[in-house]
Amino acid sequence: MTDIYRHRPKRLWSVRDSGRVSGHRQAVALADCRFRVSEAGRLRALRGRREVHAHVSGTLLDALPPAGAVPIGYRIDEPGFRRRDTGEIIHAAKAVYFLEDGSCVAVL
């Protein structure tokens, strides 16, 4: 399993394999995804401690986003990953595409 999260200072996506960062990419895609957020880590981050507490896990995929993908995102002040269009919390997706501009779209 591969984990992807946003490295904000570098403005890139961090790729983590087996707990170790293996690199950074401008764009990347995952299949068979699970959205993971540590609630304790989120609360620590709200108090000012910088730490990675939210990521997407899945299998690396080499593809472009399809036309029907929905925008998704994560905000520290709201628990869970959410659809940007409806605000619905999501826990899994068939595929997630992490784009160069820092946004994400998913095939649910």
C-alpha positions as CSV (number, residue, x, y, z in Angstrom):
1,M,0.0,0.0,0.0
2,T,1.1,3.5,-0.8
3,D,0.1,6.6,1.1
4,I,-0.2,10.1,-0.4
5,Y,-0.5,13.4,1.4
6,R,0.2,17.0,0.6
7,H,3.6,18.4,1.5
8,R,2.6,22.0,2.0
9,P,6.0,23.7,2.2
10,K,7.2,22.0,-1.0
11,R,3.8,22.3,-2.7
12,L,4.1,18.7,-3.9
13,W,2.5,15.3,-3.1
14,S,4.5,13.1,-0.8
15,V,4.6,9.4,-1.6
16,R,5.1,7.1,1.4
17,D,5.7,3.4,1.0
18,S,5.9,1.1,4.1
19,G,6.0,4.2,6.4
20,R,8.9,5.9,4.6
21,V,8.7,8.8,2.2
22,S,10.0,7.5,-1.2
23,G,9.6,10.7,-3.1
24,H,7.6,13.7,-4.0
25,R,5.5,14.2,-7.2
26,Q,3.6,17.0,-8.8
27,A,0.8,14.7,-9.7
28,V,0.0,11.1,-8.8
29,A,-2.9,8.6,-8.9
30,L,-4.1,5.8,-6.6
31,A,-6.5,2.9,-7.1
32,D,-8.6,1.1,-4.5
33,C,-8.3,4.0,-2.0
34,R,-9.1,4.4,1.7
35,F,-9.2,7.8,3.3
36,R,-7.5,7.9,6.7
37,V,-7.5,10.6,9.3
38,S,-6.1,10.4,12.9
39,E,-8.5,12.3,15.0
40,A,-5.9,12.7,17.8
41,G,-3.4,14.0,15.3
42,R,-6.0,16.4,13.8
43,L,-6.7,17.8,17.3
44,R,-3.0,18.3,18.0
45,A,-2.6,20.0,14.6
46,L,-5.5,22.4,15.5
47,R,-3.6,23.3,18.7
48,G,-0.6,24.3,16.5
49,R,1.6,21.1,16.2
50,R,2.5,20.3,12.7
51,E,2.2,16.7,11.8
52,V,0.9,14.5,9.0
53,H,-2.5,13.2,10.3
54,A,-4.5,12.7,7.1
55,H,-3.6,10.7,4.0
56,V,-5.0,8.5,1.2
57,S,-3.9,4.8,1.0
58,G,-4.1,2.7,-2.2
59,T,-2.2,1.2,-5.1
60,L,-0.2,3.4,-7.5
61,L,-2.0,4.0,-10.8
62,D,-0.7,5.3,-14.1
63,A,-3.7,7.1,-15.6
64,L,-5.4,10.4,-16.2
65,P,-8.6,11.5,-14.4
66,P,-11.8,10.5,-16.2
67,A,-14.4,13.1,-17.1
68,G,-16.9,12.1,-14.3
69,A,-14.5,12.4,-11.4
70,V,-15.8,14.5,-8.4
71,P,-13.7,17.0,-6.5
72,I,-12.7,16.0,-3.0
73,G,-10.7,17.6,-0.2
74,Y,-9.7,17.7,3.4
75,R,-9.9,20.7,5.8
76,I,-8.4,20.4,9.3
77,D,-11.4,22.2,10.9
78,E,-13.8,19.5,9.7
79,P,-13.3,15.8,10.4
80,G,-12.9,13.5,7.5
81,F,-12.3,13.8,3.7
82,R,-15.3,15.3,1.9
83,R,-16.8,15.7,-1.5
84,R,-16.4,19.4,-2.4
85,D,-19.7,19.5,-4.3
86,T,-22.0,18.1,-1.6
87,G,-19.9,18.1,1.7
88,E,-20.6,14.4,2.2
89,I,-17.9,12.5,4.2
90,I,-16.2,9.8,2.1
91,H,-14.2,6.8,3.4
92,A,-13.2,5.0,0.1
93,A,-13.0,5.5,-3.6
94,K,-12.2,3.4,-6.7
95,A,-9.5,5.9,-7.7
96,V,-8.1,9.2,-6.6
97,Y,-6.2,11.6,-8.8
98,F,-3.9,14.1,-7.1
99,L,-3.4,17.0,-9.5
100,E,-0.5,19.5,-10.0
101,D,-2.5,22.4,-8.7
102,G,-2.9,20.7,-5.2
103,S,-6.5,19.6,-5.8
104,C,-7.9,16.1,-5.9
105,V,-10.6,14.3,-7.8
106,A,-12.0,10.9,-7.2
107,V,-14.0,8.1,-8.9
108,L,-16.4,7.0,-6.2
